[in-house]
């Protein structure tokens, strides 16, 4: 219940930024909410380097006090009774998105090249489960450069609560040790990520609307194994929600991206995740012109390399489930009932924000 009240309070604080984002000015506001934290992003597109496309300068920062898990075994069966620890983290990003193609109908770039500097500081508490020898055993200070291409045709109708279009990106993140990544911790790695999301309306009506949402993610970390931190192995990269990107509480690796699996479980260097959702919203039941209820039914699957650097397809991890959704200010709060098919287990989870 405390988490729900925290979410509602943060949502009310960030509401003015949501409204300002649509005022047609040269400023672009973005935001995200974490449990016990949040992120704000600001873009400025008043300075154009090339005619016919937008040049957007980005800055963002955020932080939170969030839970995380470490599983000392990757044998698919060993689950500690209490694998959790706490992660106090601060993130900051600075960069530019240069338009290559323009979408005249939506008055924004269709294809961008994005270049971002990303910094993060993480401090762990109750981390006895992370053994000595890991580069972020005692926290980390990490600096990296991200670059890649973003293709975005997604159109969002706030009144009908509908999304339609494609969002995709291909990106690389470079975090070598000489980027001052030895100040706290001892990290050095490169990450490649390919992301594709499709939003397809099946039925749009004031009574209710129905969508198929699908996401496919490929994520690959390489470098010296001893320099790749747990925080990288248990998360996905990619140019989602530029410039905020994925924060440590929202974009998990295999355990978390495949709902119904304990978050951070099955960490590795290579991962493929596929999510498929049937989502329904009921605009006719809108509460005070602010909150729209909905339902979600999902089927998730994923594989990873089991730290071998070769994808292992035996087994393929599968889960399914359903959830109740409350949608407000372009944001979703979801309560899920999950079923992890491989282990025949039911769990309940609570999510700030749609899964993708």
N, C-alpha and C positions, 0 to 999 in steps of 0.2 A: 504493500500500500504506500510506503514511503517513496518508492520508486515512481509510482504513478503520480503522486503529488509533485515530486520533483520535476517530472516531465511536463505537467500542466503549467507549473510556475515558469519553467524555461521557455515553454511555447508562448506564453503571454509576453515574456520579455522580448522575444525575437519576432513577434508579430509585426511591429513597425518595419523591420527589415524586409519581411516578406512582401508587404504592401509596397515598399519603396522600390523593390526589384522590378516592378511592372509599371513604373511611372514614365517610361520612355526617355529617361535622361541618359547621359553618358556613363553613369555609375551603375554597376552591377553588384548586388548584394547576394551573398550565399551564406548558408548556415547549416549546422548539424548539431544534434543533441546526443550526448553520451549519458550513461548513468553517472551521476555526480560529475558532470562536466559538459563542455560544448565547444563549438568552433564557429568562428566568423571569418568570412572571406569578402574581399572588396576588389572589384575590377573597374578599370577606367578605360573606356574606348574612345576618348575624345582626340587621341593622337593616332592618326592613320598613316602607316608607312607606304601603303599601296592603295591605289584607287579601286573602289568596288568591293573591298573586303575590310573587315574590322581588324584592328590591332588592339589587343586587350592586355593591359598591364595588371598583374595580379599580386595581391598580398593577402595572407591569411595567417591566423594563429588560433591555438586552442589548447585545451588540456583537460585532464580528468583523473579521477581516482577510481580505477576499475579493477575488476577481478580477472584473473587469468589462471590457466592450468598448465602443469607440466607432467607429462606421462613418461616415466623413465624407461618403459619398454615399448617396443614397436612390434610385439608379437600378436597383436590383435585381440589378446585375451586378458592381459594383465592391466587391471584398472585399480590404482590406489584408492583406499577408502576416502582420502581427503587430498586430492592433488592440487588444491588451490593456493594461490598467493595473490598479493595485491600489487598493482602497478600504478604508481604515480607518474604521469607522463605529461610532457609539454611538447607541442609541435608548432613549427612555424615554416611558412613557405613563401617564396618570392619568385616571380617569373613573368613570362609573356606567352600569349597565344596569338599566332599570326595566321589570319585567314588565308586560305588558298582558293576555296570556292565559296560562293555566297548563296544563301537561300533567300531569295527576294520575297517569297510568300510569308516567311516567318521573320524577316528582317534581322537575320543573324547569320553567322558563318555556317556553312554546310560542312566544310572540311578545314580543320585547323592543324598547324604544327605548333606543338606546345613544348616549352622549355622551362623547367622549374628547378630552383634550388630548394631542397627540403632538409630541415634540421629537426632533430628530436632529442629529448633528454628523458630518460626513464630511470626510475628508482624502484626497486622491488622490496617488498616487505613480506616476511613469512616465507622466504624462498628456500627453505632447507631442502625442498624437493629438487632444485636444480643443482646438480653436483658440480664440484670444482672442475675447472678445465673448460667450461663453456665461456665464450668471449664476453657474454653479458651476465655472467654469474652474479656480479655485484652492481648491475645496472649498466647503462650505456649513454654516451653522448655520440650521436651519429649525424654525419653530414653526407648528403648525396645529391647527385644531379639526375633529374628525370627528363626524358625527352621522348616524343612520339607523336603520332597522328591520331586525331579524333574526328570521327564521322558521326554527325548527329542530325537526325530528322524528326526527333520526338516532339510531338505537339501535345500539350496538356491543357485540358478544359477544366477549370476549377469548379465551374457550376455543375457540370455533369459528372465530374470526377472520372474523366476518361483520359487515357494515354494512347497515342498511336505513333508508330514510327520505329526507327532503328537507331541504336546507339552502339558504336563499336570503336575500339582503339587498339593500337599496337604500340608498345612502349618498351623502353629500357631504363633501368635505374642503375647508376654507378655509385658505389660507396667504397672506394679504395681506402686503405689504412692511412695514406698520406693526406687525406682530407680531414686531418685532426681527429680521426676515429680511434685514436689510442689514448685520448685524454681521460675518458671513463670507458672501461671495457677495451676490447681489442678486436674491432670488427673490420671486415673487408669482403665485399662480395659484389656480384653483378646479378641483376634480375631482369628476365625477359617476361613479358606478359602480353597475352592476346585475349581480348574481351569482346563479346558480341551479345547484345540484348535486343530482343524483338518484342514490341508491344502491339498486339493485334486485337481490336475490338470485334466481338462477335455480335453483340446486340447493344444498342444505345437507346435508352428510353428514360423518360423522367421517373418511371416507376422503379426500374432497376437497369443496370448495364452490366454486361458480361465481357470479360477479356481473357485472352490467352497471353501469358507472359512467358518468355523463354530466355534463358541465359546460358552461355557456354564460356568457360574460362580455362585458359591454359597458363600455368605459372611455372617458371623454371629459374632456380637459383643455382649459380655456379661460382666457383672460387675454391679457396682452401677451406675444407670442411671445418677446421678448427677455428675459422674466423667468421663463420656464418652464425649469427645469433639466434637464439630461440625465438625472439620476437619476429624475425624474418621467416623462419621455418614454419611458424604457426599462423601466418597471415598470407593474404594475397596482395600483389601489387596492382599496378594498372592505373590508367588515367580516368578514374571515375570521380565524378563530382569535383571537377577542377574549379578552384585551386585547393579545396580542402582535402581532396583525395580520400583515401580510406584511413580512418583513425583506428587506434588499437582496439576499440571496442566494437567496431561495426563490420569489419571485413575479414572474417576469420579464414583459416586454411580449410583443410578437408573437414576436420571436426568443427562444425559451426556453419560452414558454407553448405554442407549437407546437413540439413536440419534433423534433429533427433540424435545426433552423435555429440558426445560431450565436447564442448568447445576446446580447441587446441589439441585434441587427440588426433593421432595419425599424422603427425607433422613429418615433413620431408622436403626434399629439394625440388621434386617435380610433382605437379598435381594437375588433374583435369576434373572439373566440376560441371555438371549439367543440372539446371533447375528448370522445372516446368510447373506453371501455376495456372489454375483457373480462378479468376478473381471476380467477385460480384460486389457492386456498390448499390445502395438504395437511396438515391437523392430524394425520393418522396418522403423518406423518414428523417430528413435533415433536422437537426436539433438547433434551434435558435440561429439558423443560417450560418452555423459555424462547424458543426460536427456531423459527418455522414457515416452511418454504420455500413459494414460490409462483411463479406465472408471470403475466405481463401481456402482452396483445396490444392495440395501440391504433391509432386513426386520428384525427388532429388536422387542423384547418383553421382558417384565420384570414384576416382582411383588415384593412387600415389605410388611413389617409388620405394617406399620402405627404407629410405636412406641408401639405396643402391645406385641411384642415378639412372635407373632403367624402370620405366613404368610397369607396375605389376597389375595385371588384370584378373588375378585370382586371389582374393575375391574382388568383385565390383561391389562397392558399398551402396546400399539402397535404403531409402526412407520415404515415408509418405505421411500425410497428416492433414489437418484442417485447422483453421483459426478464425477467431472473431476480430474484426478490424474496426477501429475508430479513426476516421480521416478528418484532419483539421489543418488549415493553413498549409496545404500541400504536403502534409506529413501524416504518416500512419503509425498508430500504436496497435500492435498485434499480440494476441494471446493464442499460442499454438498448443494443440494436442498432437504429439509426434509419435510415430511408430518406426523404430529402427529395425528394418526387416531382417538384417543379418543376425542380430542377437535377440529378436523377438521381444523387444522392450518398448514400453510406453513411457513417455516423459511429457511434462508440461514446461513450456518456455514462454518468456515474455520479451518482446522486441520493440525497441524504439526505432521507427522507420521501417519501410517496406524492405523485404529481403533484397530486392534489386529494382 
